[in-house]
C-alpha cells in the first residue's frame, strides 16, 4: 500500500509544484 500511496501522491505534488512555479514571480 505504501508504494501505491507514493504513486498516487506523485501527480499530486507535481501539480502543486507546477502551480507554485506558475504563481511564483520568476
C-alpha positions in Angstrom: 0.0 0.0 0.0 2.9 2.3 0.7 4.1 2.2 -2.9 0.6 2.7 -4.1 0.2 5.8 -1.9 3.5 7.3 -3.2 2.5 6.7 -6.8 -0.8 8.4 -6.2 0.8 11.3 -4.5 3.4 11.7 -7.3 0.9 13.6 -9.6 -0.4 15.5 -6.6 2.9 17.0 -5.6 3.8 17.6 -9.2 0.6 19.6 -9.8 1.2 21.6 -6.6 4.8 22.3 -7.6 3.6 23.4 -11.1 1.1 25.8 -9.6 3.8 27.1 -7.2 6.2 27.8 -10.1 3.4 29.4 -12.2 2.4 31.6 -9.3 6.0 32.4 -8.3 7.1 35.8 -9.8 10.0 34.5 -11.7 
